[in-house]
Amino acid sequence: MAERFLVIVTSNEAEKVLEALLLAANAREMGFDTYMYFTLAGVEALIRGQLNRLRPGRSAVASNLRRRADRLGLPSDLEAFYDELRSMGVKVYVDEPSLLAAGLARGDLLPIDGLAGPGFPAALGAGTQVVVL
């Protein structure tokens, strides 16, 4: 079994971001060293105040995500949940080129563990389980 788990978030769509947060929480609870890497449009999900504006749509996938979130006790305050993930040890990195391309600065975002480049996933090593959303 891999020792590290990486969730790569490439989208700011509510369903994908919520799924990424849930996957990271589950991986951490299973004992993995867990990382999240926000790149491309995913960077926009970390703009201060943005997580709490995300609302899953009315699709079957969104409905399933809401049920799973309710079962897991996911708070309606996603920024608080994000902070909880970080306090559990989930490390969050943002792709610096994507941040710059979006016209954002690190100070525009929720707290993160660092900026990284496109090589970040490979730097975690071969024993890393990777999910891309």
N, CA, C and O atoms as CSV, one atom per row, in Angstrom:
chain,resi,resn,atom,element,x,y,z
A,1,MET,N,N,0.848,-1.186,0.000
A,1,MET,CA,C,0.000,0.000,0.000
A,1,MET,C,C,0.889,1.245,0.000
A,1,MET,O,O,1.925,1.277,0.666
A,2,ALA,N,N,0.487,2.244,-0.734
A,2,ALA,CA,C,1.236,3.501,-0.807
A,2,ALA,C,C,1.206,4.190,0.554
A,2,ALA,O,O,0.229,4.083,1.294
A,3,GLU,N,N,2.271,4.885,0.867
A,3,GLU,CA,C,2.344,5.611,2.133
A,3,GLU,C,C,1.818,7.032,1.980
A,3,GLU,O,O,1.416,7.659,2.960
A,4,ARG,N,N,1.822,7.536,0.757
A,4,ARG,CA,C,1.389,8.919,0.499
A,4,ARG,C,C,0.183,8.912,-0.430
A,4,ARG,O,O,0.031,8.046,-1.291
A,5,PHE,N,N,-0.668,9.911,-0.222
A,5,PHE,CA,C,-1.867,10.067,-1.045
A,5,PHE,C,C,-1.914,11.511,-1.492
A,5,PHE,O,O,-1.822,12.422,-0.670
A,6,LEU,N,N,-2.059,11.729,-2.793
A,6,LEU,CA,C,-2.079,13.069,-3.363
A,6,LEU,C,C,-3.375,13.266,-4.129
A,6,LEU,O,O,-3.721,12.477,-5.008
A,7,VAL,N,N,-4.091,14.340,-3.780
A,7,VAL,CA,C,-5.278,14.732,-4.520
A,7,VAL,C,C,-4.911,15.979,-5.321
A,7,VAL,O,O,-4.595,17.022,-4.748
A,8,ILE,N,N,-4.955,15.865,-6.650
A,8,ILE,CA,C,-4.670,17.001,-7.515
A,8,ILE,C,C,-6.006,17.614,-7.914
A,8,ILE,O,O,-6.856,16.942,-8.500
A,9,VAL,N,N,-6.185,18.888,-7.596
A,9,VAL,CA,C,-7.440,19.590,-7.868
A,9,VAL,C,C,-7.198,20.541,-9.032
A,9,VAL,O,O,-6.462,21.520,-8.906
A,10,THR,N,N,-7.837,20.236,-10.184
A,10,THR,CA,C,-7.630,21.039,-11.389
A,10,THR,C,C,-8.844,21.894,-11.734
A,10,THR,O,O,-8.825,22.632,-12.719
A,11,SER,N,N,-9.888,21.798,-10.935
A,11,SER,CA,C,-11.156,22.454,-11.244
A,11,SER,C,C,-11.655,23.234,-10.037
A,11,SER,O,O,-11.323,22.910,-8.897
A,12,ASN,N,N,-12.457,24.266,-10.296
A,12,ASN,CA,C,-13.104,24.983,-9.201
A,12,ASN,C,C,-14.596,24.652,-9.155
A,12,ASN,O,O,-15.364,25.354,-8.497
A,13,GLU,N,N,-15.019,23.573,-9.858
A,13,GLU,CA,C,-16.405,23.120,-9.818
A,13,GLU,C,C,-16.705,22.546,-8.441
A,13,GLU,O,O,-15.905,21.794,-7.884
A,14,ALA,N,N,-17.857,22.904,-7.900
A,14,ALA,CA,C,-18.211,22.530,-6.529
A,14,ALA,C,C,-18.094,21.029,-6.275
A,14,ALA,O,O,-17.522,20.612,-5.267
A,15,GLU,N,N,-18.634,20.215,-7.186
A,15,GLU,CA,C,-18.618,18.770,-6.974
A,15,GLU,C,C,-17.199,18.225,-6.888
A,15,GLU,O,O,-16.903,17.371,-6.052
A,16,LYS,N,N,-16.322,18.724,-7.756
A,16,LYS,CA,C,-14.949,18.217,-7.767
A,16,LYS,C,C,-14.165,18.681,-6.539
A,16,LYS,O,O,-13.392,17.911,-5.969
A,17,VAL,N,N,-14.361,19.914,-6.138
A,17,VAL,CA,C,-13.646,20.424,-4.959
A,17,VAL,C,C,-14.130,19.707,-3.703
A,17,VAL,O,O,-13.322,19.323,-2.858
A,18,LEU,N,N,-15.441,19.524,-3.575
A,18,LEU,CA,C,-15.983,18.818,-2.416
A,18,LEU,C,C,-15.474,17.386,-2.382
A,18,LEU,O,O,-15.081,16.893,-1.325
A,19,GLU,N,N,-15.477,16.715,-3.526
A,19,GLU,CA,C,-14.953,15.347,-3.593
A,19,GLU,C,C,-13.476,15.315,-3.198
A,19,GLU,O,O,-13.044,14.403,-2.493
A,20,ALA,N,N,-12.705,16.299,-3.644
A,20,ALA,CA,C,-11.283,16.352,-3.286
A,20,ALA,C,C,-11.103,16.490,-1.774
A,20,ALA,O,O,-10.253,15.818,-1.190
A,21,LEU,N,N,-11.892,17.349,-1.142
A,21,LEU,CA,C,-11.804,17.522,0.311
A,21,LEU,C,C,-12.170,16.237,1.043
A,21,LEU,O,O,-11.512,15.857,2.011
A,22,LEU,N,N,-13.224,15.568,0.574
A,22,LEU,CA,C,-13.636,14.307,1.197
A,22,LEU,C,C,-12.581,13.223,1.016
A,22,LEU,O,O,-12.288,12.480,1.953
A,23,LEU,N,N,-12.006,13.128,-0.189
A,23,LEU,CA,C,-10.951,12.133,-0.424
A,23,LEU,C,C,-9.744,12.383,0.477
A,23,LEU,O,O,-9.178,11.447,1.041
A,24,ALA,N,N,-9.358,13.645,0.608
A,24,ALA,CA,C,-8.212,13.968,1.467
A,24,ALA,C,C,-8.506,13.603,2.918
A,24,ALA,O,O,-7.647,13.050,3.605
A,25,ALA,N,N,-9.708,13.907,3.383
A,25,ALA,CA,C,-10.079,13.568,4.761
A,25,ALA,C,C,-10.039,12.057,4.972
A,25,ALA,O,O,-9.503,11.578,5.972
A,26,ASN,N,N,-10.605,11.313,4.031
A,26,ASN,CA,C,-10.618,9.851,4.152
A,26,ASN,C,C,-9.205,9.275,4.140
A,26,ASN,O,O,-8.881,8.401,4.944
A,27,ALA,N,N,-8.371,9.764,3.233
A,27,ALA,CA,C,-7.002,9.256,3.144
A,27,ALA,C,C,-6.239,9.529,4.436
A,27,ALA,O,O,-5.517,8.663,4.931
A,28,ARG,N,N,-6.400,10.719,4.974
A,28,ARG,CA,C,-5.693,11.059,6.209
A,28,ARG,C,C,-6.165,10.187,7.361
A,28,ARG,O,O,-5.359,9.717,8.164
A,29,GLU,N,N,-7.488,9.969,7.441
A,29,GLU,CA,C,-8.034,9.115,8.500
A,29,GLU,C,C,-7.570,7.675,8.372
A,29,GLU,O,O,-7.533,6.941,9.359
A,30,MET,N,N,-7.213,7.262,7.144
A,30,MET,CA,C,-6.696,5.909,6.919
A,30,MET,C,C,-5.201,5.818,7.205
A,30,MET,O,O,-4.611,4.746,7.078
A,31,GLY,N,N,-4.584,6.934,7.591
A,31,GLY,CA,C,-3.180,6.918,7.976
A,31,GLY,C,C,-2.191,7.314,6.898
A,31,GLY,O,O,-0.983,7.261,7.129
A,32,PHE,N,N,-2.668,7.710,5.725
A,32,PHE,CA,C,-1.763,8.159,4.667
A,32,PHE,C,C,-1.204,9.544,4.992
A,32,PHE,O,O,-1.887,10.365,5.604
A,33,ASP,N,N,0.031,9.797,4.585
A,33,ASP,CA,C,0.536,11.169,4.527
A,33,ASP,C,C,-0.194,11.764,3.335
A,33,ASP,O,O,-0.009,11.318,2.203
A,34,THR,N,N,-1.025,12.773,3.587
A,34,THR,CA,C,-1.943,13.253,2.560
A,34,THR,C,C,-1.594,14.661,2.114
A,34,THR,O,O,-1.315,15.544,2.924
A,35,TYR,N,N,-1.619,14.845,0.791
A,35,TYR,CA,C,-1.296,16.124,0.169
A,35,TYR,C,C,-2.414,16.511,-0.792
A,35,TYR,O,O,-3.042,15.652,-1.412
A,36,MET,N,N,-2.650,17.808,-0.906
A,36,MET,CA,C,-3.532,18.349,-1.927
A,36,MET,C,C,-2.697,19.323,-2.746
A,36,MET,O,O,-1.910,20.099,-2.203
A,37,TYR,N,N,-2.883,19.270,-4.066
A,37,TYR,CA,C,-2.142,20.137,-4.980
A,37,TYR,C,C,-3.162,20.809,-5.883
A,37,TYR,O,O,-3.770,20.156,-6.732
A,38,PHE,N,N,-3.351,22.106,-5.705
A,38,PHE,CA,C,-4.316,22.879,-6.481
A,38,PHE,C,C,-3.598,23.505,-7.668
A,38,PHE,O,O,-2.628,24.243,-7.500
A,39,THR,N,N,-4.080,23.207,-8.861
A,39,THR,CA,C,-3.468,23.705,-10.084
A,39,THR,C,C,-4.555,24.099,-11.069
A,39,THR,O,O,-5.725,23.770,-10.874
A,40,LEU,N,N,-4.174,24.800,-12.122
A,40,LEU,CA,C,-5.104,25.272,-13.142
A,40,LEU,C,C,-6.261,26.023,-12.466
A,40,LEU,O,O,-6.010,26.860,-11.599
A,41,ALA,N,N,-7.509,25.751,-12.835
A,41,ALA,CA,C,-8.649,26.469,-12.244
A,41,ALA,C,C,-8.872,26.099,-10.787
A,41,ALA,O,O,-9.565,26.822,-10.072
A,42,GLY,N,N,-8.302,24.995,-10.334
A,42,GLY,CA,C,-8.448,24.583,-8.934
A,42,GLY,C,C,-7.939,25.617,-7.958
A,42,GLY,O,O,-8.422,25.698,-6.829
A,43,VAL,N,N,-6.965,26.413,-8.381
A,43,VAL,CA,C,-6.409,27.461,-7.517
A,43,VAL,C,C,-7.510,28.412,-7.052
A,43,VAL,O,O,-7.487,28.888,-5.917
A,44,GLU,N,N,-8.477,28.688,-7.935
A,44,GLU,CA,C,-9.547,29.632,-7.605
A,44,GLU,C,C,-10.422,29.164,-6.448
A,44,GLU,O,O,-11.050,29.991,-5.786
A,45,ALA,N,N,-10.480,27.859,-6.189
A,45,ALA,CA,C,-11.269,27.337,-5.069
A,45,ALA,C,C,-10.706,27.781,-3.725
A,45,ALA,O,O,-11.425,27.805,-2.726
A,46,LEU,N,N,-9.422,28.132,-3.697
A,46,LEU,CA,C,-8.786,28.519,-2.431
A,46,LEU,C,C,-8.774,30.021,-2.182
A,46,LEU,O,O,-8.210,30.474,-1.186
A,47,ILE,N,N,-9.388,30.804,-3.073
A,47,ILE,CA,C,-9.494,32.243,-2.810
A,47,ILE,C,C,-10.318,32.418,-1.541
A,47,ILE,O,O,-11.353,31.772,-1.373
A,48,ARG,N,N,-9.863,33.282,-0.658
A,48,ARG,CA,C,-10.585,33.499,0.608
A,48,ARG,C,C,-12.071,33.736,0.340
A,48,ARG,O,O,-12.439,34.572,-0.485
A,49,GLY,N,N,-12.919,32.985,1.051
A,49,GLY,CA,C,-14.365,33.103,0.929
A,49,GLY,C,C,-14.982,32.230,-0.151
A,49,GLY,O,O,-16.196,32.028,-0.154
A,50,GLN,N,N,-14.174,31.706,-1.068
A,50,GLN,CA,C,-14.707,30.943,-2.197
A,50,GLN,C,C,-15.260,29.580,-1.792
A,50,GLN,O,O,-16.297,29.172,-2.314
A,51,LEU,N,N,-14.607,28.866,-0.882
A,51,LEU,CA,C,-15.089,27.533,-0.517
A,51,LEU,C,C,-16.523,27.586,0.000
A,51,LEU,O,O,-17.325,26.707,-0.317
A,52,ASN,N,N,-16.851,28.594,0.781
A,52,ASN,CA,C,-18.198,28.675,1.339
A,52,ASN,C,C,-19.238,29.104,0.313
A,52,ASN,O,O,-20.437,29.030,0.582
A,53,ARG,N,N,-18.797,29.549,-0.854
A,53,ARG,CA,C,-19.740,29.892,-1.928
A,53,ARG,C,C,-20.007,28.706,-2.854
A,53,ARG,O,O,-20.922,28.753,-3.677
A,54,LEU,N,N,-19.211,27.645,-2.720
A,54,LEU,CA,C,-19.398,26.473,-3.581
A,54,LEU,C,C,-20.651,25.716,-3.157
A,54,LEU,O,O,-20.817,25.388,-1.982
A,55,ARG,N,N,-21.506,25.449,-4.088
A,55,ARG,CA,C,-22.725,24.690,-3.834
A,55,ARG,C,C,-22.866,23.645,-4.927
A,55,ARG,O,O,-22.981,23.986,-6.105
A,56,PRO,N,N,-22.857,22.346,-4.536
A,56,PRO,CA,C,-23.074,21.316,-5.548
A,56,PRO,C,C,-24.414,21.509,-6.235
A,56,PRO,O,O,-25.385,21.933,-5.607
A,57,GLY,N,N,-24.467,21.198,-7.517
A,57,GLY,CA,C,-25.691,21.351,-8.298
A,57,GLY,C,C,-26.746,20.309,-7.970
A,57,GLY,O,O,-26.757,19.744,-6.877
A,58,ARG,N,N,-27.617,20.063,-8.910
A,58,ARG,CA,C,-28.749,19.158,-8.695
A,58,ARG,C,C,-28.562,17.808,-9.385
A,58,ARG,O,O,-29.505,17.020,-9.453
A,59,SER,N,N,-27.390,17.535,-9.885
A,59,SER,CA,C,-27.160,16.260,-10.570
A,59,SER,C,C,-27.153,15.112,-9.561
A,59,SER,O,O,-27.092,15.330,-8.351
A,60,ALA,N,N,-27.217,13.888,-10.085
A,60,ALA,CA,C,-27.160,12.704,-9.218
A,60,ALA,C,C,-25.837,12.655,-8.465
A,60,ALA,O,O,-25.798,12.267,-7.298
A,61,VAL,N,N,-24.755,13.048,-9.130
A,61,VAL,CA,C,-23.442,13.065,-8.469
A,61,VAL,C,C,-23.447,14.051,-7.313
A,61,VAL,O,O,-22.972,13.736,-6.222
A,62,ALA,N,N,-23.980,15.240,-7.547
A,62,ALA,CA,C,-24.028,16.255,-6.492
A,62,ALA,C,C,-24.885,15.787,-5.334
A,62,ALA,O,O,-24.528,15.993,-4.174
A,63,SER,N,N,-26.002,15.164,-5.633
A,63,SER,CA,C,-26.889,14.656,-4.586
A,63,SER,C,C,-26.178,13.591,-3.754
A,63,SER,O,O,-26.289,13.580,-2.528
A,64,ASN,N,N,-25.450,12.700,-4.420
A,64,ASN,CA,C,-24.685,11.668,-3.718
A,64,ASN,C,C,-23.612,12.298,-2.842
A,64,ASN,O,O,-23.404,11.864,-1.709
A,65,LEU,N,N,-22.926,13.319,-3.354
A,65,LEU,CA,C,-21.899,14.003,-2.563
A,65,LEU,C,C,-22.501,14.637,-1.316
A,65,LEU,O,O,-21.924,14.546,-0.233
A,66,ARG,N,N,-23.662,15.280,-1.463
A,66,ARG,CA,C,-24.310,15.890,-0.299
A,66,ARG,C,C,-24.654,14.838,0.740
A,66,ARG,O,O,-24.455,15.068,1.932
A,67,ARG,N,N,-25.169,13.677,0.313
A,67,ARG,CA,C,-25.493,12.598,1.262
A,67,ARG,C,C,-24.233,12.106,1.959
A,67,ARG,O,O,-24.230,11.927,3.177
A,68,ARG,N,N,-23.158,11.885,1.197
A,68,ARG,CA,C,-21.899,11.433,1.794
A,68,ARG,C,C,-21.373,12.462,2.781
A,68,ARG,O,O,-20.905,12.109,3.864
A,69,ALA,N,N,-21.448,13.741,2.407
A,69,ALA,CA,C,-20.973,14.806,3.288
A,69,ALA,C,C,-21.783,14.838,4.564
A,69,ALA,O,O,-21.231,15.030,5.648
A,70,ASP,N,N,-23.100,14.652,4.446
A,70,ASP,CA,C,-23.951,14.635,5.639
A,70,ASP,C,C,-23.608,13.460,6.535
A,70,ASP,O,O,-23.526,13.612,7.753
A,71,ARG,N,N,-23.404,12.278,5.939
A,71,ARG,CA,C,-23.050,11.084,6.720
A,71,ARG,C,C,-21.717,11.265,7.445
A,71,ARG,O,O,-21.544,10.806,8.574
A,72,LEU,N,N,-20.790,11.931,6.788
A,72,LEU,CA,C,-19.470,12.135,7.381
A,72,LEU,C,C,-19.431,13.314,8.352
A,72,LEU,O,O,-18.415,13.553,9.005
A,73,GLY,N,N,-20.530,14.042,8.444
A,73,GLY,CA,C,-20.566,15.188,9.345
A,73,GLY,C,C,-19.812,16.384,8.796
A,73,GLY,O,O,-19.305,17.204,9.560
A,74,LEU,N,N,-19.736,16.489,7.472
A,74,LEU,CA,C,-19.053,17.622,6.861
A,74,LEU,C,C,-19.795,18.903,7.216
A,74,LEU,O,O,-20.990,19.014,6.942
A,75,PRO,N,N,-19.124,19.856,7.810
A,75,PRO,CA,C,-19.814,21.088,8.188
A,75,PRO,C,C,-20.220,21.896,6.963
A,75,PRO,O,O,-19.618,21.775,5.895
A,76,SER,N,N,-21.244,22.718,7.131
A,76,SER,CA,C,-21.657,23.572,6.025
A,76,SER,C,C,-20.614,24.658,5.771
A,76,SER,O,O,-20.580,25.237,4.685
A,77,ASP,N,N,-19.775,24.937,6.745
A,77,ASP,CA,C,-18.693,25.907,6.603
A,77,ASP,C,C,-17.472,25.168,6.048
A,77,ASP,O,O,-16.689,24.600,6.808
A,78,LEU,N,N,-17.313,25.179,4.719
A,78,LEU,CA,C,-16.219,24.428,4.102
A,78,LEU,C,C,-14.849,25.003,4.433
A,78,LEU,O,O,-13.860,24.269,4.435
A,79,GLU,N,N,-14.771,26.296,4.712
A,79,GLU,CA,C,-13.474,26.852,5.115
A,79,GLU,C,C,-13.058,26.298,6.473
A,79,GLU,O,O,-11.873,26.060,6.705
A,80,ALA,N,N,-14.020,26.091,7.374
A,80,ALA,CA,C,-13.711,25.474,8.670
A,80,ALA,C,C,-13.267,24.029,8.461
A,80,ALA,O,O,-12.350,23.558,9.134
A,81,PHE,N,N,-13.913,23.325,7.532
A,81,PHE,CA,C,-13.521,21.957,7.227
A,81,PHE,C,C,-12.113,21.917,6.639
A,81,PHE,O,O,-11.316,21.043,6.979
A,82,TYR,N,N,-11.816,22.859,5.761
A,82,TYR,CA,C,-10.481,22.976,5.182
A,82,TYR,C,C,-9.439,23.180,6.290
A,82,TYR,O,O,-8.389,22.537,6.287
A,83,ASP,N,N,-9.737,24.073,7.230
A,83,ASP,CA,C,-8.827,24.303,8.357
A,83,ASP,C,C,-8.655,23.036,9.188
A,83,ASP,O,O,-7.560,22.735,9.663
A,84,GLU,N,N,-9.754,22.297,9.358
A,84,GLU,CA,C,-9.690,21.047,10.108
A,84,GLU,C,C,-8.795,20.032,9.398
A,84,GLU,O,O,-8.003,19.338,10.036
A,85,LEU,N,N,-8.929,19.950,8.064
A,85,LEU,CA,C,-8.063,19.046,7.296
A,85,LEU,C,C,-6.595,19.380,7.524
A,85,LEU,O,O,-5.771,18.493,7.746
A,86,ARG,N,N,-6.283,20.657,7.467
A,86,ARG,CA,C,-4.890,21.074,7.659
A,86,ARG,C,C,-4.423,20.747,9.077
A,86,ARG,O,O,-3.271,20.358,9.274
A,87,SER,N,N,-5.312,20.901,10.068
A,87,SER,CA,C,-4.919,20.582,11.449
A,87,SER,C,C,-4.749,19.072,11.641
A,87,SER,O,O,-4.038,18.637,12.546
A,88,MET,N,N,-5.405,18.271,10.786
A,88,MET,CA,C,-5.240,16.814,10.817
A,88,MET,C,C,-3.922,16.397,10.174
A,88,MET,O,O,-3.508,15.244,10.301
A,89,GLY,N,N,-3.262,17.324,9.486
A,89,GLY,CA,C,-1.980,17.002,8.865
A,89,GLY,C,C,-2.002,16.950,7.354
A,89,GLY,O,O,-0.986,16.618,6.743
A,90,VAL,N,N,-3.135,17.267,6.724
A,90,VAL,CA,C,-3.180,17.322,5.268
A,90,VAL,C,C,-2.383,18.544,4.823
A,90,VAL,O,O,-2.639,19.660,5.276
A,91,LYS,N,N,-1.431,18.331,3.948
A,91,LYS,CA,C,-0.585,19.418,3.441
A,91,LYS,C,C,-1.149,19.924,2.117
A,91,LYS,O,O,-1.489,19.137,1.233
A,92,VAL,N,N,-1.245,21.244,1.992
A,92,VAL,CA,C,-1.844,21.851,0.806
A,92,VAL,C,C,-0.814,22.714,0.086
A,92,VAL,O,O,-0.180,23.586,0.681
A,93,TYR,N,N,-0.663,22.446,-1.214
A,93,TYR,CA,C,0.255,23.201,-2.055
A,93,TYR,C,C,-0.500,23.749,-3.257
A,93,TYR,O,O,-1.477,23.157,-3.715
A,94,VAL,N,N,-0.040,24.872,-3.755
A,94,VAL,CA,C,-0.632,25.515,-4.920
A,94,VAL,C,C,0.430,25.633,-5.996
A,94,VAL,O,O,1.583,25.970,-5.726
A,95,ASP,N,N,0.015,25.346,-7.227
A,95,ASP,CA,C,0.899,25.472,-8.378
A,95,ASP,C,C,1.161,26.954,-8.629
A,95,ASP,O,O,0.247,27.701,-8.978
A,96,GLU,N,N,2.413,27.377,-8.449
A,96,GLU,CA,C,2.740,28.792,-8.569
A,96,GLU,C,C,2.459,29.355,-9.970
A,96,GLU,O,O,1.916,30.456,-10.065
A,97,PRO,N,N,2.800,28.657,-11.056
A,97,PRO,CA,C,2.459,29.209,-12.372
A,97,PRO,C,C,0.946,29.419,-12.555
A,97,PRO,O,O,0.536,30.403,-13.170
A,98,SER,N,N,0.124,28.520,-12.035
A,98,SER,CA,C,-1.334,28.679,-12.132
A,98,SER,C,C,-1.806,29.870,-11.310
A,98,SER,O,O,-2.704,30.603,-11.724
A,99,LEU,N,N,-1.200,30.057,-10.150
A,99,LEU,CA,C,-1.542,31.198,-9.299
A,99,LEU,C,C,-1.264,32.506,-10.033
A,99,LEU,O,O,-2.098,33.410,-10.053
A,100,LEU,N,N,-0.086,32.592,-10.632
A,100,LEU,CA,C,0.291,33.796,-11.362
A,100,LEU,C,C,-0.578,33.997,-12.601
A,100,LEU,O,O,-0.963,35.125,-12.908
A,101,ALA,N,N,-0.892,32.914,-13.316
A,101,ALA,CA,C,-1.728,33.015,-14.513
A,101,ALA,C,C,-3.133,33.503,-14.172
A,101,ALA,O,O,-3.780,34.152,-14.994
A,102,ALA,N,N,-3.611,33.196,-12.960
A,102,ALA,CA,C,-4.933,33.645,-12.523
A,102,ALA,C,C,-4.904,35.082,-12.017
A,102,ALA,O,O,-5.944,35.647,-11.678
A,103,GLY,N,N,-3.703,35.675,-11.966
A,103,GLY,CA,C,-3.582,37.047,-11.477
A,103,GLY,C,C,-3.750,37.150,-9.977
A,103,GLY,O,O,-4.173,38.183,-9.459
A,104,LEU,N,N,-3.412,36.059,-9.269
A,104,LEU,CA,C,-3.569,36.011,-7.816
A,104,LEU,C,C,-2.221,36.007,-7.131
A,104,LEU,O,O,-1.197,35.701,-7.742
A,105,ALA,N,N,-2.234,36.351,-5.852
A,105,ALA,CA,C,-1.050,36.271,-5.002
A,105,ALA,C,C,-1.361,35.326,-3.851
A,105,ALA,O,O,-2.526,35.070,-3.548
A,106,ARG,N,N,-0.331,34.815,-3.220
A,106,ARG,CA,C,-0.521,33.889,-2.106
A,106,ARG,C,C,-1.436,34.483,-1.037
A,106,ARG,O,O,-2.220,33.758,-0.425
A,107,GLY,N,N,-1.346,35.768,-0.809
A,107,GLY,CA,C,-2.175,36.431,0.199
A,107,GLY,C,C,-3.655,36.444,-0.123
A,107,GLY,O,O,-4.473,36.719,0.755
A,108,ASP,N,N,-4.021,36.152,-1.372
A,108,ASP,CA,C,-5.435,36.088,-1.770
A,108,ASP,C,C,-6.084,34.768,-1.353
A,108,ASP,O,O,-7.306,34.624,-1.391
A,109,LEU,N,N,-5.248,33.809,-0.957
A,109,LEU,CA,C,-5.715,32.450,-0.702
A,109,LEU,C,C,-5.872,32.149,0.780
A,109,LEU,O,O,-5.346,32.852,1.642
A,110,LEU,N,N,-6.613,31.082,1.045
A,110,LEU,CA,C,-6.636,30.507,2.382
A,110,LEU,C,C,-5.215,30.065,2.714
A,110,LEU,O,O,-4.391,29.945,1.807
A,111,PRO,N,N,-4.904,29.822,3.979
A,111,PRO,CA,C,-3.551,29.370,4.313
A,111,PRO,C,C,-3.188,28.075,3.578
A,111,PRO,O,O,-3.989,27.145,3.489
A,112,ILE,N,N,-1.977,28.041,3.064
A,112,ILE,CA,C,-1.460,26.854,2.377
A,112,ILE,C,C,-0.090,26.531,2.963
A,112,ILE,O,O,0.494,27.335,3.691
A,113,ASP,N,N,0.413,25.346,2.634
A,113,ASP,CA,C,1.728,24.953,3.134
A,113,ASP,C,C,2.854,25.414,2.229
A,113,ASP,O,O,4.009,25.473,2.650
A,114,GLY,N,N,2.525,25.741,0.984
A,114,GLY,CA,C,3.570,26.242,0.124
A,114,GLY,C,C,3.151,26.326,-1.322
A,114,GLY,O,O,2.092,25.842,-1.721
A,115,LEU,N,N,4.021,26.959,-2.102
A,115,LEU,CA,C,3.860,27.041,-3.550
A,115,LEU,C,C,4.779,25.994,-4.164
A,115,LEU,O,O,5.844,25.692,-3.626
A,116,ALA,N,N,4.357,25.450,-5.287
A,116,ALA,CA,C,5.160,24.422,-5.940
A,116,ALA,C,C,5.026,24.595,-7.449
A,116,ALA,O,O,4.228,25.396,-7.934
A,117,GLY,N,N,5.807,23.843,-8.155
A,117,GLY,CA,C,5.751,23.861,-9.607
A,117,GLY,C,C,5.145,22.575,-10.130
A,117,GLY,O,O,4.740,21.710,-9.353
A,118,PRO,N,N,5.081,22.449,-11.437
A,118,PRO,CA,C,4.458,21.275,-12.062
A,118,PRO,C,C,5.115,19.944,-11.686
A,118,PRO,O,O,4.485,18.894,-11.818
A,119,GLY,N,N,6.340,19.968,-11.231
A,119,GLY,CA,C,7.026,18.736,-10.835
A,119,GLY,C,C,6.667,18.245,-9.455
A,119,GLY,O,O,7.160,17.202,-9.025
A,120,PHE,N,N,5.810,18.978,-8.742
A,120,PHE,CA,C,5.482,18.604,-7.360
A,120,PHE,C,C,4.978,17.165,-7.230
A,120,PHE,O,O,5.477,16.439,-6.371
A,121,PRO,N,N,4.011,16.718,-8.042
A,121,PRO,CA,C,3.539,15.332,-7.871
A,121,PRO,C,C,4.664,14.305,-7.973
A,121,PRO,O,O,4.719,13.367,-7.179
A,122,ALA,N,N,5.553,14.474,-8.938
A,122,ALA,CA,C,6.656,13.527,-9.101
A,122,ALA,C,C,7.626,13.581,-7.929
A,122,ALA,O,O,8.244,12.574,-7.583
A,123,ALA,N,N,7.761,14.752,-7.319
A,123,ALA,CA,C,8.682,14.907,-6.196
A,123,ALA,C,C,8.248,14.105,-4.972
A,123,ALA,O,O,9.071,13.810,-4.106
A,124,LEU,N,N,6.960,13.749,-4.889
A,124,LEU,CA,C,6.504,12.965,-3.750
A,124,LEU,C,C,6.951,11.512,-3.829
A,124,LEU,O,O,6.927,10.801,-2.824
A,125,GLY,N,N,7.354,11.068,-5.002
A,125,GLY,CA,C,7.935,9.733,-5.125
A,125,GLY,C,C,6.984,8.679,-5.665
A,125,GLY,O,O,5.777,8.887,-5.790
A,126,ALA,N,N,7.578,7.547,-5.976
A,126,ALA,CA,C,6.861,6.448,-6.629
A,126,ALA,C,C,5.808,5.807,-5.745
A,126,ALA,O,O,4.861,5.216,-6.264
A,127,GLY,N,N,5.936,5.901,-4.438
A,127,GLY,CA,C,4.974,5.255,-3.529
A,127,GLY,C,C,3.769,6.118,-3.241
A,127,GLY,O,O,3.145,5.966,-2.191
A,128,THR,N,N,3.424,7.018,-4.137
A,128,THR,CA,C,2.318,7.940,-3.901
A,128,THR,C,C,1.108,7.531,-4.731
A,128,THR,O,O,1.203,7.368,-5.948
A,129,GLN,N,N,-0.022,7.370,-4.066
A,129,GLN,CA,C,-1.296,7.128,-4.744
A,129,GLN,C,C,-1.825,8.494,-5.184
A,129,GLN,O,O,-1.903,9.407,-4.362
A,130,VAL,N,N,-2.190,8.658,-6.459
A,130,VAL,CA,C,-2.591,9.954,-7.003
A,130,VAL,C,C,-4.011,9.892,-7.545
A,130,VAL,O,O,-4.369,8.959,-8.263
A,131,VAL,N,N,-4.816,10.889,-7.198
A,131,VAL,CA,C,-6.157,11.065,-7.752
A,131,VAL,C,C,-6.221,12.466,-8.318
A,131,VAL,O,O,-5.824,13.429,-7.661
A,132,VAL,N,N,-6.725,12.583,-9.547
A,132,VAL,CA,C,-6.839,13.894,-10.203
A,132,VAL,C,C,-8.321,14.208,-10.385
A,132,VAL,O,O,-9.082,13.412,-10.934
A,133,LEU,N,N,-8.704,15.381,-9.912
A,133,LEU,CA,C,-10.103,15.848,-10.066
A,133,LEU,C,C,-10.117,17.183,-10.766
A,133,LEU,O,O,-11.186,17.749,-10.993
